[in-house]
Amino acid sequence: MAFKNDEQAKAYWSENLSVMFKLLVIWFLVSFGFGILLVDVLNEFRFFGFKLGFWFSQQGAIYTFVALIIVYTMKMNALDKKYGVDE
């Protein structure tokens, strides 16, 4: 990567860390919050015939993780273009 100056590099990494932090919070809420802490509350609802808490623990967290990877890729590509460090 070739940044024009240190300020641009710091701004890039600041935005990068912000994106990562937001996505990690979502991942934590879905995997730990919905899959463990709120499982009893969510089990009162059904999703495709399964209890929602069970579904989040077995499938929902995986789907969310894959979606977060896709979102991260799109956000980082946009960030790279914004700062002129894209390929």
N, C-alpha and C positions, 0 to 999 in steps of 0.2 A: 504494500500500500504506500502511496506517495501523497501525503497530505501537504497542503501548501504551507501550513504553519502549525505550531503547537496548539493554538487555540482551536483550530479546526479539528485536530486529532482529539482534543479533550471533549469537544462538543459531540463528536461522533461516538466516542466511548460512553459518554453520559447518556446519549439517546439509546445506545445499544444496551446498557445496563438497565435502563428504564423499561425497555421492551422485555428483556429477560425477566426482570422482577415481576412485571405484571403477568406474564405467562406462567411463571412458577407459582404465583399466588393462585391462579385459576387451577393449575394442576393439583396443588395441595388441597384446595377446597373440594375438588371433584374426587380425588383419590382418598384422602383422609377424612374430609368432612362428610361427603355423601356416602362413601363406602364403609366408614367405621362409626363416626360419631352420630350421624343422623339416620343410620340404617333402620332403626325401629320406626321412626316417623315416616320415612319414605316407603317402608314395607306396607303401609296402609293403602298405597296406590299400586295399580297394575300397569305394566308396560309390555305389550306383546304377550300377555298371559303370565308374565313373571312379576314377582314383587319388585317394585322399583329400587329398593335398597339393595336387593340381591343383584339386580341387573347392573347397577352402578359398580358394585364390587367386582363383578365378573366380566362385564363387557363395556360398560359406559366409560370407565376410567381408561381403557385401552383406546376406544374410539376418540375420546377427548385428547389423549396424548398424541395420537396420530394427527388430529386436527390442529393441535398446537404446534406440531412440527411444520405443518404446511403454512400456518399463519406466520411462524417465525421466519421461514424462508422468504415469504412474500414481503414481510416487513423489512428484513435485512437487505433484500434486493433493492427496495425503494430507498432505504437509508444509504446504501452504497452509491446509488445514482445521485442522490441528493448531495453527497459530499464528493462526487467525482472519483470514487475509488472502485467503480464497477469494472467488470472485465470487458 
